[in-house]
Amino acid sequence: MDEIAEDDNWLNASFLNCQNCQVALYRVDHSGFHDCHFLYCDSCAICAEVDFYDPVYAEINRSLVTDAGKSKYRLIMDAIEERLKPCDCGGKFLANAARRCYSCAAVVLQDTPDVDLYPALFGVDPDEHEITEQEEQAAEEFQAKFVRTEDLWKP
């Protein structure tokens, strides 16, 4: 994998290996340009992607009044966490859950609520490496298996 250029690395992207199974992973600060929040399961490697344009998210965001003791972000996360359905494994989606390995589910990153974790494939620079069909398919399979984008909310 190519090293990430220092001056282009404003999201603190880096490659790392799971300490348990040694699979290659890619960590990156969550970009403010993403129109979503990722909340990670506290028991497995699945995350819930909550889109800013989701009607339930919009309702939550509109209904919250900033409390002097908490940031609006934390209020939103608390409200989202309360409204999300549990993960299929039975765990709960949390903004500050540990980031887990997609291969073995071991904790890889802890106390990093603003960091997203992906397979190393996601750190490949398409300007320096032509993405193969196999890599594209692997990325789609990862998304389908580990990122819940539908059926997020409790009734």
DSSP file (Angstrom, degrees, kcal/mol; ACC not computed):
  #  RESIDUE AA STRUCTURE BP1 BP2  ACC     N-H-->O    O-->H-N    N-H-->O    O-->H-N    TCO  KAPPA ALPHA  PHI   PSI    X-CA   Y-CA   Z-CA
    1    1 A M              0   0    0      0, 0.0     2,-0.1     0, 0.0   123,-0.1   0.000 360.0 360.0 360.0 141.4    0.0    0.0    0.0
    2    2 A D        -     0   0    0      1,-0.1     2,-0.1   121,-0.1   123,-0.0  -0.447 360.0-109.8 -72.7 145.8    1.2    3.5   -0.8
    3    3 A E        -     0   0    0     -2,-0.1     2,-0.4     1,-0.1    -1,-0.1  -0.465  35.2-109.9 -71.4 149.1    2.0    5.8    2.1
    4    4 A I        -     0   0    0     -2,-0.1     5,-0.1     9,-0.1    -1,-0.1  -0.695  35.2-110.0 -85.0 128.9   -0.3    8.6    2.6
    5    5 A A    >   -     0   0    0     -2,-0.4     3,-0.7     1,-0.1     4,-0.3  -0.351  21.4-134.7 -61.2 132.0    1.2   12.0    1.7
    6    6 A E  G >  S+     0   0    0      1,-0.2     3,-1.2     2,-0.2    -1,-0.1   0.884 102.5  48.7 -56.8 -45.3    1.7   14.1    4.8
    7    7 A D  G 3  S+     0   0    0      1,-0.3    -1,-0.2     2,-0.1     3,-0.1   0.699 113.2  48.0 -74.0 -18.1    0.3   17.3    3.4
    8    8 A D  G <  S+     0   0    0     -3,-0.7     2,-0.7     1,-0.2     3,-0.3   0.354  88.4  92.5 -97.1   5.0   -2.8   15.6    2.1
    9    9 A N    X   +     0   0    0     -3,-1.2     3,-1.6    -4,-0.3    -1,-0.2  -0.303  34.9 136.6-100.5  50.7   -3.5   13.8    5.3
   10   10 A W  T 3  S+     0   0    0     -2,-0.7    -1,-0.2     1,-0.3    -2,-0.0   0.624  74.2  55.8 -72.9 -11.1   -5.8   16.2    7.0
   11   11 A L  T 3  S-     0   0    0     -3,-0.3    18,-3.3    20,-0.0    -1,-0.3   0.218 110.7-121.7-102.0  13.3   -8.0   13.3    8.1
   12   12 A N    <   -     0   0    0     -3,-1.6    -2,-0.1    16,-0.2     2,-0.1   0.845  44.8-177.3  53.2  39.5   -5.1   11.6    9.8
   13   13 A A        +     0   0    0     15,-0.1     2,-0.3    16,-0.1    15,-0.2  -0.400   9.1 157.0 -69.9 142.9   -5.5    8.5    7.7
   14   14 A S  E     -A   27   0A   0     13,-2.2    13,-2.8    -2,-0.1     2,-0.3  -0.984  37.6-116.9-160.7 159.0   -3.2    5.5    8.3
   15   15 A F  E     +A   26   0A   0     -2,-0.3     2,-0.3    11,-0.2    11,-0.2  -0.746  36.1 166.3 -96.7 147.9   -2.9    1.8    7.9
   16   16 A L  E     -A   25   0A   0      9,-2.1     9,-3.5    -2,-0.3     2,-0.4  -0.958  28.8-122.8-151.2 166.5   -2.7   -0.6   10.8
   17   17 A N  E     -A   24   0A   0     -2,-0.3     7,-0.2     7,-0.2     2,-0.2  -0.907  32.4-105.4-114.4 144.6   -3.0   -4.3   11.5
   18   18 A C     >  -     0   0    0      5,-2.2     4,-1.7    -2,-0.4    90,-0.1  -0.496  25.1-141.4 -61.7 131.0   -5.4   -5.9   13.9
   19   19 A Q  T  4 S+     0   0    0     -2,-0.2    -1,-0.2    88,-0.2    89,-0.1   0.728  97.6  47.1 -69.1 -20.9   -3.3   -7.0   16.9
   20   20 A N  T  4 S+     0   0    0     87,-0.1    -1,-0.2     3,-0.1    88,-0.0   0.927 132.7   7.8 -87.4 -49.8   -5.4  -10.2   17.2
   21   21 A C  T  4 S-     0   0    0      2,-0.1    -2,-0.2    85,-0.0    -1,-0.1   0.475  89.2-127.3-115.8  -5.2   -5.5  -11.6   13.6
   22   22 A Q     <  +     0   0    0     -4,-1.7    -3,-0.1     1,-0.2     3,-0.0   0.542  49.9 157.6  71.2   9.6   -3.1   -9.2   11.7
   23   23 A V        -     0   0    0     -6,-0.1    -5,-2.2     1,-0.1     2,-0.3  -0.396  48.5-107.5 -63.7 143.6   -5.6   -8.3    9.0
   24   24 A A  E     +A   17   0A   0     -7,-0.2    96,-1.6    -9,-0.0     2,-0.3  -0.568  44.6 179.9 -77.3 133.0   -4.7   -5.0    7.3
   25   25 A L  E     -AB  16 119A   0     -9,-3.5    -9,-2.1    -2,-0.3     2,-0.4  -0.825  22.0-139.9-130.0 166.8   -7.1   -2.1    8.2
   26   26 A Y  E     -AB  15 118A   0     92,-2.9    92,-2.7    -2,-0.3     2,-0.4  -0.995  15.1-167.2-132.2 123.6   -7.4    1.6    7.4
   27   27 A R  E     +AB  14 117A   0    -13,-2.8   -13,-2.2    -2,-0.4     2,-0.3  -0.895  12.0 168.3-113.0 144.3   -8.3    4.2   10.0
   28   28 A V  E     - B   0 116A   0     88,-2.2    88,-3.3    -2,-0.4   -16,-0.2  -0.989  39.7-103.4-152.8 141.5   -9.4    7.8    9.1
   29   29 A D  E     - B   0 115A   0    -18,-3.3    86,-0.3    -2,-0.3     2,-0.3  -0.408  51.9 -98.3 -61.9 142.1  -10.9   10.7   11.0
   30   30 A H        -     0   0    0     84,-3.6     2,-0.2     1,-0.1    -1,-0.1  -0.479  43.7-125.1 -65.4 126.5  -14.6   11.0   10.2
   31   31 A S    >   -     0   0    0     -2,-0.3     3,-1.5     1,-0.1    -1,-0.1  -0.518   3.5-141.0 -78.3 136.9  -14.9   13.8    7.6
   32   32 A G  T 3  S+     0   0    0      1,-0.3    -1,-0.1    -2,-0.2    -2,-0.1   0.613 102.2  67.8 -66.6 -11.8  -17.1   16.7    8.2
   33   33 A F  T 3  S+     0   0    0      2,-0.1     2,-0.3     0, 0.0    -1,-0.3   0.580  75.9  98.9 -86.5 -10.3  -17.9   16.4    4.5
   34   34 A H  S <  S-     0   0    0     -3,-1.5     2,-0.5     1,-0.1    -4,-0.0  -0.601  72.0-143.0 -70.9 135.9  -19.7   13.1    5.0
   35   35 A D  S    S+     0   0    0     -2,-0.3    17,-2.8     2,-0.0    18,-0.4  -0.245  74.4  56.2 -93.1  46.2  -23.4   13.8    5.2
   36   36 A C  E    S-C   51   0B   0     -2,-0.5     2,-0.4    15,-0.3    15,-0.2  -0.981  72.4-122.8-161.8 168.1  -23.9   11.1    7.8
   37   37 A H  E     -C   50   0B   0     13,-2.2    13,-3.0    -2,-0.3     2,-0.5  -0.945  20.7-145.2-115.3 143.9  -22.9    9.8   11.3
   38   38 A F  E     -C   49   0B   0     -2,-0.4     2,-0.5    11,-0.2    11,-0.2  -0.960  13.4-171.0-107.8 125.0  -21.5    6.3   11.8
   39   39 A L  E     -C   48   0B   0      9,-2.4     9,-3.3    -2,-0.5     2,-0.3  -0.975  15.5-144.8-114.3 128.6  -22.6    4.7   15.0
   40   40 A Y  E     -CD  47  94B   0     54,-2.0    54,-3.0    -2,-0.5    57,-0.2  -0.662  17.3-108.2 -99.6 146.0  -20.7    1.4   15.8
   41   41 A C  E     - D   0  93B   0      5,-2.7    52,-0.2    -2,-0.3    59,-0.1  -0.432  18.6-140.6 -67.1 142.1  -22.1   -1.7   17.5
   42   42 A D  S    S+     0   0    0     50,-1.7    -1,-0.1     1,-0.2    56,-0.1   0.451  98.9  36.4 -83.6   1.0  -20.7   -2.2   20.9
   43   43 A S  S    S+     0   0    0      1,-0.1     2,-0.2     3,-0.1    -1,-0.2   0.602 121.2  17.3-125.6 -20.4  -20.4   -6.0   20.3
   44   44 A C  S    S-     0   0    0      2,-0.2    56,-0.2    56,-0.0    -3,-0.1  -0.749  83.6 -90.9-142.8-171.7  -19.4   -6.6   16.7
   45   45 A A  S    S+     0   0    0     -2,-0.2     2,-0.2    56,-0.1    57,-0.1   0.384  81.5 112.9 -91.5   3.9  -17.9   -4.8   13.7
   46   46 A I        -     0   0    0     -6,-0.1    -5,-2.7   101,-0.1     2,-0.3  -0.488  46.5-164.4 -78.4 145.7  -21.2   -3.5   12.1
   47   47 A C  E     -Ce  40 147B   0     99,-2.8   101,-3.3    -7,-0.2     2,-0.5  -0.932  16.1-131.6-126.1 155.9  -22.0    0.2   12.0
   48   48 A A  E     -Ce  39 148B   0     -9,-3.3    -9,-2.4    -2,-0.3     2,-0.7  -0.914  16.1-147.9-103.7 128.5  -25.2    2.1   11.3
   49   49 A E  E     -C   38   0B   0     99,-3.0     2,-0.8    -2,-0.5   -11,-0.2  -0.873  11.1-165.4 -99.2 113.2  -25.0    4.9    8.8
   50   50 A V  E     -C   37   0B   0    -13,-3.0   -13,-2.2    -2,-0.7     2,-0.2  -0.877  12.9-145.9-103.8 108.2  -27.4    7.7    9.8
   51   51 A D  E >   -C   36   0B   0     -2,-0.8     3,-1.8   -15,-0.2   -15,-0.3  -0.480  13.9-131.6 -76.0 139.0  -27.8   10.0    6.8
   52   52 A F  T 3  S+     0   0    0    -17,-2.8   -16,-0.1     1,-0.3    -1,-0.1   0.742 109.1  53.8 -60.5 -22.8  -28.4   13.7    7.6
   53   53 A Y  T 3  S+     0   0    0    -18,-0.4    -1,-0.3     4,-0.1   -17,-0.1   0.401  77.7 119.0 -95.4   1.9  -31.3   13.6    5.1
   54   54 A D    <>  -     0   0    0     -3,-1.8     4,-2.7     1,-0.1     5,-0.2  -0.497  68.9-131.7 -65.0 133.0  -33.0   10.7    6.8
   55   55 A P  H  > S+     0   0    0      0, 0.0     4,-2.1     0, 0.0    -1,-0.1   0.858 105.9  50.0 -59.5 -36.7  -36.5   12.0    8.0
   56   56 A V  H  > S+     0   0    0      2,-0.2     4,-2.5     1,-0.2     5,-0.2   0.926 111.9  47.9 -68.0 -43.3  -36.0   10.5   11.5
   57   57 A Y  H  > S+     0   0    0     -6,-0.2     4,-3.0     2,-0.2     5,-0.2   0.934 111.0  51.3 -60.5 -45.3  -32.6   12.1   11.9
   58   58 A A  H  X S+     0   0    0     -4,-2.7     4,-2.4     1,-0.2    -1,-0.2   0.899 110.3  49.4 -59.7 -41.0  -34.0   15.5   10.6
   59   59 A E  H  X S+     0   0    0     -4,-2.1     4,-2.1    -5,-0.2    -1,-0.2   0.925 112.0  48.1 -63.9 -44.7  -36.8   15.2   13.2
   60   60 A I  H  X S+     0   0    0     -4,-2.5     4,-1.1     1,-0.2    -2,-0.2   0.944 112.6  48.6 -59.6 -48.7  -34.3   14.5   16.0
   61   61 A N  H  < S+     0   0    0     -4,-3.0     3,-0.4     1,-0.2    -2,-0.2   0.899 113.7  46.0 -61.0 -43.2  -32.1   17.4   15.0
   62   62 A R  H  < S+     0   0    0     -4,-2.4    -1,-0.2    -5,-0.2    -2,-0.2   0.856 110.7  53.5 -67.7 -34.7  -35.0   19.9   14.8
   63   63 A S  H  < S+     0   0    0     -4,-2.1     2,-0.3    -5,-0.2    -1,-0.2   0.667  88.0  96.1 -79.6 -15.9  -36.5   18.8   18.1
   64   64 A L     <  -     0   0    0     -4,-1.1     2,-0.5    -3,-0.4    12,-0.0  -0.564  55.5-159.6 -84.1 136.6  -33.3   19.2   20.2
   65   65 A V        -     0   0    0     -2,-0.3     2,-0.1    10,-0.0    -2,-0.0  -0.944  33.1-106.7-108.7 132.3  -32.7   22.3   22.2
   66   66 A T        -     0   0    0     -2,-0.5     2,-0.4     1,-0.1     5,-0.1  -0.382  31.2-147.3 -64.2 129.0  -29.1   22.9   23.2
   67   67 A D    >   -     0   0    0      3,-0.4     3,-1.2    -2,-0.1     8,-0.1  -0.782  16.0-128.7 -95.8 138.7  -28.5   22.3   26.8
   68   68 A A  T 3  S+     0   0    0     -2,-0.4    -1,-0.1     1,-0.3    -2,-0.1   0.783 108.2  50.0 -59.4 -26.5  -25.8   24.4   28.5
   69   69 A G  T 3  S+     0   0    0      1,-0.1     2,-0.3     2,-0.0    -1,-0.3   0.634 112.1  45.1 -89.2 -14.1  -24.2   21.2   29.9
   70   70 A K  S <  S-     0   0    0     -3,-1.2    -3,-0.4     3,-0.0     2,-0.1  -0.954  80.1-116.1-132.2 148.1  -24.0   19.2   26.7
   71   71 A S     >  -     0   0    0     -2,-0.3     4,-2.2     1,-0.1     5,-0.2  -0.438  30.5-117.3 -73.8 156.0  -23.0   19.9   23.1
   72   72 A K  H  > S+     0   0    0      1,-0.2     4,-2.8     2,-0.2     5,-0.2   0.885 116.2  58.4 -61.0 -37.3  -25.6   19.6   20.4
   73   73 A Y  H  > S+     0   0    0      1,-0.2     4,-2.8     2,-0.2    -1,-0.2   0.940 107.0  46.0 -56.6 -48.5  -23.6   16.8   18.9
   74   74 A R  H  > S+     0   0    0      1,-0.2     4,-2.6     2,-0.2    -1,-0.2   0.886 112.1  51.5 -65.3 -38.0  -23.7   14.8   22.1
   75   75 A L  H  X S+     0   0    0     -4,-2.2     4,-2.2     2,-0.2    -1,-0.2   0.921 111.5  47.6 -62.2 -43.1  -27.5   15.5   22.4
   76   76 A I  H  X S+     0   0    0     -4,-2.8     4,-2.9     2,-0.2    -2,-0.2   0.934 112.3  49.0 -63.1 -46.1  -28.0   14.3   18.9
   77   77 A M  H  X S+     0   0    0     -4,-2.8     4,-3.0     1,-0.2     5,-0.2   0.917 110.6  50.6 -61.5 -43.4  -25.9   11.2   19.4
   78   78 A D  H  X S+     0   0    0     -4,-2.6     4,-1.8     1,-0.2    -1,-0.2   0.923 113.2  46.0 -59.2 -44.1  -27.8   10.3   22.6
   79   79 A A  H  X S+     0   0    0     -4,-2.2     4,-1.5     2,-0.2    -2,-0.2   0.900 114.1  47.6 -67.6 -41.2  -31.1   10.7   20.8
   80   80 A I  H  X S+     0   0    0     -4,-2.9     4,-2.0     2,-0.2     3,-0.4   0.945 110.1  52.5 -64.1 -47.6  -30.0    8.7   17.8
   81   81 A E  H  < S+     0   0    0     -4,-3.0    -1,-0.2     1,-0.2    -2,-0.2   0.885 109.7  50.1 -55.6 -40.1  -28.6    5.9   20.1
   82   82 A E  H  < S+     0   0    0     -4,-1.8    -1,-0.2    -5,-0.2    -2,-0.2   0.841 114.9  43.1 -67.5 -34.1  -32.0    5.7   21.9
   83   83 A R  H  < S+     0   0    0     -4,-1.5    71,-3.0    -3,-0.4    -2,-0.2   0.681  90.6 100.0 -89.6 -19.6  -34.0    5.5   18.6
   84   84 A L  B  < S-F  153   0C   0     -4,-2.0    69,-0.3    69,-0.2     9,-0.1  -0.412  75.6-117.5 -71.2 142.2  -31.8    3.0   16.6
   85   85 A K        -     0   0    0     67,-3.5     8,-0.3     1,-0.1    -1,-0.1  -0.366  42.6 -93.0 -65.4 155.6  -32.8   -0.6   16.5
   86   86 A P        -     0   0    0      0, 0.0     6,-0.2     0, 0.0    -1,-0.1  -0.288  46.6 -95.3 -65.7 159.8  -30.3   -3.0   18.1
   87   87 A C    >   -     0   0    0      4,-2.6     3,-1.9     1,-0.1   -39,-0.0  -0.317  36.6-106.6 -66.6 158.5  -27.7   -4.6   15.9
   88   88 A D  T 3  S+     0   0    0      1,-0.3    -1,-0.1     2,-0.1     0, 0.0   0.777 122.6  57.9 -59.1 -26.8  -28.5   -8.1   14.5
   89   89 A C  T 3  S-     0   0    0      1,-0.0    -1,-0.3     2,-0.0     3,-0.1   0.581 123.5-105.5 -79.8  -9.3  -25.9   -9.5   17.1
   90   90 A G  S <  S+     0   0    0     -3,-1.9    -2,-0.1     1,-0.3    -1,-0.0   0.283  80.6 127.0 101.2  -9.0  -28.0   -8.0   19.9
   91   91 A G        -     0   0    0     -5,-0.1    -4,-2.6     1,-0.1     2,-0.4  -0.140  59.4-112.5 -74.7 175.2  -25.5   -5.1   20.6
   92   92 A K        -     0   0    0     -6,-0.2   -50,-1.7    -3,-0.1     2,-0.5  -0.907  21.2-122.1-113.7 137.7  -26.3   -1.4   20.7
   93   93 A F  E     +D   41   0B   0     -2,-0.4     2,-0.3    -8,-0.3   -52,-0.3  -0.682  39.6 174.6 -79.8 124.5  -25.1    1.2   18.2
   94   94 A L  E >   -D   40   0B   0    -54,-3.0   -54,-2.0    -2,-0.5     3,-0.9  -0.969  39.4-135.1-133.3 145.5  -23.1    3.9   19.9
   95   95 A A  T 3  S+     0   0    0     -2,-0.3    -1,-0.1   -56,-0.2   -57,-0.1   0.834 109.7  39.5 -65.5 -32.4  -21.2    6.9   18.7
   96   96 A N  T 3  S+     0   0    0    -56,-0.1    15,-0.4    18,-0.1    -1,-0.2   0.162  83.5 133.1-108.0  19.4  -18.3    6.1   21.0
   97   97 A A    <   -     0   0    0     -3,-0.9    15,-0.2   -57,-0.2   -57,-0.1  -0.343  67.3 -94.0 -65.6 150.7  -18.2    2.3   20.7
   98   98 A A        -     0   0    0    -56,-0.1     2,-0.5     1,-0.1    12,-0.2  -0.315  39.2-115.3 -60.4 147.2  -14.8    0.7   20.2
   99   99 A R  E     -G  109   0D   0     10,-2.8     9,-3.3    -3,-0.1    10,-1.9  -0.778  37.3-155.2 -88.6 129.8  -13.9    0.1   16.5
  100  100 A R  E     -G  107   0D   0     -2,-0.5     7,-0.2     7,-0.2     2,-0.1  -0.749  20.1 -98.9-112.4 153.0  -13.6   -3.6   15.9
  101  101 A C     >  -     0   0    0      5,-2.7     4,-1.3    -2,-0.3   -56,-0.1  -0.415  23.1-142.1 -65.1 138.4  -11.8   -5.7   13.3
  102  102 A Y  T  4 S+     0   0    0      1,-0.2    -1,-0.1     2,-0.2   -57,-0.1   0.608  98.5  47.2 -78.7 -12.3  -13.9   -6.9   10.4
  103  103 A S  T  4 S+     0   0    0      3,-0.1    -1,-0.2   -80,-0.1    -2,-0.0   0.867 133.5   6.1 -94.4 -45.2  -12.2  -10.2   10.4
  104  104 A C  T  4 S-     0   0    0      2,-0.1    -2,-0.2   -81,-0.0    -4,-0.0   0.479  88.2-123.8-122.0  -5.4  -12.2  -11.3   14.0
  105  105 A A     <  +     0   0    0     -4,-1.3    -3,-0.1     1,-0.2     2,-0.1   0.561  57.3 149.9  70.6  11.2  -14.2   -8.7   15.9
  106  106 A A        -     0   0    0      1,-0.1    -5,-2.7    -6,-0.1     2,-0.3  -0.436  59.2 -96.2 -69.3 149.3  -11.4   -7.9   18.3
  107  107 A V  E     +G  100   0D   0     -7,-0.2    -7,-0.2     1,-0.2   -88,-0.2  -0.527  48.7 168.2 -66.3 126.7  -11.2   -4.3   19.6
  108  108 A V  E     +     0   0D   0     -9,-3.3     2,-0.4     1,-0.4    -8,-0.2   0.768  65.7  23.7-107.5 -45.1   -8.8   -2.3   17.4
  109  109 A L  E     -G   99   0D   0    -10,-1.9   -10,-2.8     6,-0.1    -1,-0.4  -0.991  66.5-174.3-128.4 131.8   -9.5    1.3   18.4
  110  110 A Q        +     0   0    0     -2,-0.4   -13,-0.1   -12,-0.2   -12,-0.1  -0.939  67.4  16.0-124.9 148.6  -10.9    2.4   21.7
  111  111 A D  S    S+     0   0    0    -15,-0.4    -1,-0.2    -2,-0.3     3,-0.1   0.890  88.7 118.5  59.1  41.9  -11.9    5.9   22.8
  112  112 A T    >   +     0   0    0     -3,-0.2     3,-1.8   -15,-0.2    -1,-0.1  -0.505  25.5 160.3-133.2  63.8  -11.9    7.2   19.2
  113  113 A P  T 3  S+     0   0    0      0, 0.0   -16,-0.1     0, 0.0    -1,-0.1   0.690  75.5  52.3 -65.5 -17.5  -15.4    8.4   18.5
  114  114 A D  T 3  S+     0   0    0     -3,-0.1   -84,-3.6   -18,-0.1     2,-0.4   0.172  94.1  90.9-102.1  18.1  -14.4   10.6   15.6
  115  115 A V  E <   -B   29   0A   0     -3,-1.8     2,-0.3   -86,-0.3   -86,-0.2  -0.932  59.0-155.4-117.8 136.8  -12.5    7.8   13.8
  116  116 A D  E     -B   28   0A   0    -88,-3.3   -88,-2.2    -2,-0.4     2,-0.4  -0.850   8.5-150.2-107.9 147.9  -13.8    5.4   11.2
  117  117 A L  E     +B   27   0A   0     -2,-0.3   -90,-0.2   -90,-0.2   -17,-0.1  -0.961  21.4 163.8-123.1 134.8  -12.3    2.0   10.5
  118  118 A Y  E     -B   26   0A   0    -92,-2.7   -92,-2.9    -2,-0.4     2,-0.1  -0.884  46.1 -81.1-137.7 165.2  -12.3    0.2    7.2
  119  119 A P  E >   -B   25   0A   0      0, 0.0     3,-2.1     0, 0.0   -94,-0.3  -0.412  53.8-104.7 -61.9 153.3  -10.6   -2.7    5.5
  120  120 A A  G >  S+     0   0    0    -96,-1.6     3,-2.3     1,-0.3     4,-0.2   0.772 115.1  76.2 -55.3 -28.6   -7.2   -1.6    4.1
  121  121 A L  G >  S+     0   0    0      1,-0.3     3,-1.5   -97,-0.2    -1,-0.3   0.820  85.5  62.8 -51.4 -34.6   -8.7   -1.6    0.6
  122  122 A F  G <  S+     0   0    0     -3,-2.1    -1,-0.3     1,-0.3    -2,-0.2   0.617  95.3  60.9 -71.6 -11.6  -10.5    1.7    1.4
  123  123 A G  G <  S+     0   0    0     -3,-2.3     2,-0.3    -4,-0.3    -1,-0.3   0.384  75.8 116.4 -94.8   3.7   -7.2    3.5    1.8
  124  124 A V    <   -     0   0    0     -3,-1.5     7,-0.1    -4,-0.2     5,-0.0  -0.566  66.3-131.0 -75.4 132.0   -6.0    2.9   -1.7
  125  125 A D    >>  -     0   0    0     -2,-0.3     3,-1.7     1,-0.1     4,-1.5  -0.750   9.3-154.9 -84.2 113.3   -5.5    6.1   -3.7
  126  126 A P  T 34 S+     0   0    0      0, 0.0    -1,-0.1     0, 0.0     5,-0.1   0.690  93.4  62.2 -65.2 -16.2   -7.3    5.6   -7.1
  127  127 A D  T 34 S+     0   0    0      1,-0.2     3,-0.1     3,-0.1    -2,-0.0   0.726 115.3  31.9 -76.1 -21.2   -5.0    8.2   -8.6
  128  128 A E  T <4 S+     0   0    0     -3,-1.7     2,-0.4     1,-0.3    -1,-0.2   0.543 127.0  35.5-110.9 -11.2   -2.0    5.9   -7.8
  129  129 A H  S  < S-     0   0    0     -4,-1.5     2,-0.5  -127,-0.0    -1,-0.3  -0.954  77.0-129.0-147.4 121.1   -3.6    2.5   -8.2
  130  130 A E        -     0   0    0     -2,-0.4     2,-0.3    -3,-0.1    -3,-0.1  -0.595  31.6-123.8 -73.1 122.1   -6.3    1.4  -10.6
  131  131 A I        -     0   0    0     -2,-0.5     2,-0.1    -5,-0.1    -1,-0.1  -0.491  26.6-139.4 -69.3 128.3   -9.1   -0.2   -8.6
  132  132 A T     >  -     0   0    0     -2,-0.3     4,-2.5     1,-0.1     5,-0.2  -0.399  20.7-111.4 -84.3 164.2   -9.7   -3.7  -10.0
  133  133 A E  H  > S+     0   0    0      1,-0.2     4,-2.6     2,-0.2     5,-0.2   0.890 120.6  54.0 -59.6 -39.4  -13.2   -5.3  -10.4
  134  134 A Q  H  > S+     0   0    0      2,-0.2     4,-2.3     1,-0.2    -1,-0.2   0.905 109.4  46.8 -63.5 -42.3  -12.3   -7.7   -7.6
  135  135 A E  H  > S+     0   0    0      2,-0.2     4,-2.3     1,-0.2    -2,-0.2   0.900 112.0  50.7 -66.6 -40.8  -11.4   -4.8   -5.3
  136  136 A E  H  X S+     0   0    0     -4,-2.5     4,-2.2     2,-0.2    -2,-0.2   0.913 111.5  48.1 -62.5 -42.6  -14.6   -3.0   -6.2
  137  137 A Q  H  X S+     0   0    0     -4,-2.6     4,-2.6     1,-0.2    -2,-0.2   0.902 109.8  52.6 -64.9 -40.6  -16.6   -6.1   -5.5
  138  138 A A  H  X S+     0   0    0     -4,-2.3     4,-2.3     1,-0.2    -2,-0.2   0.891 109.1  50.1 -62.3 -39.4  -14.9   -6.6   -2.2
  139  139 A A  H  X S+     0   0    0     -4,-2.3     4,-2.5     2,-0.2    -1,-0.2   0.909 111.3  48.2 -65.2 -42.3  -15.7   -3.0   -1.2
  140  140 A E  H  X S+     0   0    0     -4,-2.2     4,-2.5     2,-0.2    -2,-0.2   0.900 111.5  50.1 -64.9 -40.4  -19.4   -3.5   -2.1
  141  141 A E  H  X S+     0   0    0     -4,-2.6     4,-2.2     2,-0.2    -2,-0.2   0.897 109.9  51.1 -64.8 -39.9  -19.5   -6.8   -0.2
  142  142 A F  H  X S+     0   0    0     -4,-2.3     4,-3.1     2,-0.2     5,-0.4   0.954 110.6  48.6 -59.8 -50.1  -18.0   -5.0    2.8
  143  143 A Q  H  X S+     0   0    0     -4,-2.5     4,-1.8     1,-0.2    -2,-0.2   0.921 112.7  48.0 -56.4 -46.3  -20.6   -2.3    2.7
  144  144 A A  H  < S+     0   0    0     -4,-2.5    -1,-0.2     1,-0.2    -2,-0.2   0.871 119.6  38.2 -63.9 -37.5  -23.4   -4.8    2.4
  145  145 A K  H  < S+     0   0    0     -4,-2.2    -2,-0.2    -5,-0.2    -1,-0.2   0.851 128.7  25.4 -83.5 -36.0  -22.2   -6.9    5.3
  146  146 A F  H  < S+     0   0    0     -4,-3.1   -99,-2.8    -5,-0.2     2,-0.6   0.494 107.0  68.0-115.5  -4.6  -20.9   -4.3    7.8
  147  147 A V  E  <  -e   47   0B   0     -4,-1.8     2,-0.6    -5,-0.4   -99,-0.2  -0.924  62.6-157.0-123.4 108.9  -22.7   -1.0    7.1
  148  148 A R  E     +e   48   0B   0   -101,-3.3   -99,-3.0    -2,-0.6    -4,-0.1  -0.726  25.4 158.6 -84.4 123.0  -26.4   -0.9    7.9
  149  149 A T        +     0   0    0     -2,-0.6     2,-0.3  -101,-0.2     3,-0.2   0.479  57.6  51.7-119.3 -10.1  -28.1    1.9    5.9
  150  150 A E  S    S+     0   0    0      1,-0.2  -101,-0.1     2,-0.1    -1,-0.0  -0.852  99.3  25.0-128.2 162.1  -31.8    0.7    6.0
  151  151 A D  S    S+     0   0    0     -2,-0.3    -1,-0.2     1,-0.1   -66,-0.1   0.924  74.6 145.5  52.7  50.1  -34.3   -0.4    8.7
  152  152 A L        +     0   0    0     -3,-0.2   -67,-3.5   -68,-0.1     2,-0.3   0.791  38.7  76.5 -86.0 -31.2  -32.4    1.7   11.3
  153  153 A W  B    S-F   84   0C   0    -69,-0.3   -69,-0.2     1,-0.1   -70,-0.1  -0.593  71.9-123.2-103.2 145.5  -35.1    2.9   13.6
  154  154 A K              0   0    0    -71,-3.0    -1,-0.1    -2,-0.3   -69,-0.1  -0.407 360.0 360.0 -66.7 152.9  -37.3    1.5   16.3
  155  155 A P              0   0    0      0, 0.0    -1,-0.1     0, 0.0   -72,-0.0   0.520 360.0 360.0 -66.1 360.0  -41.0    1.8   15.6
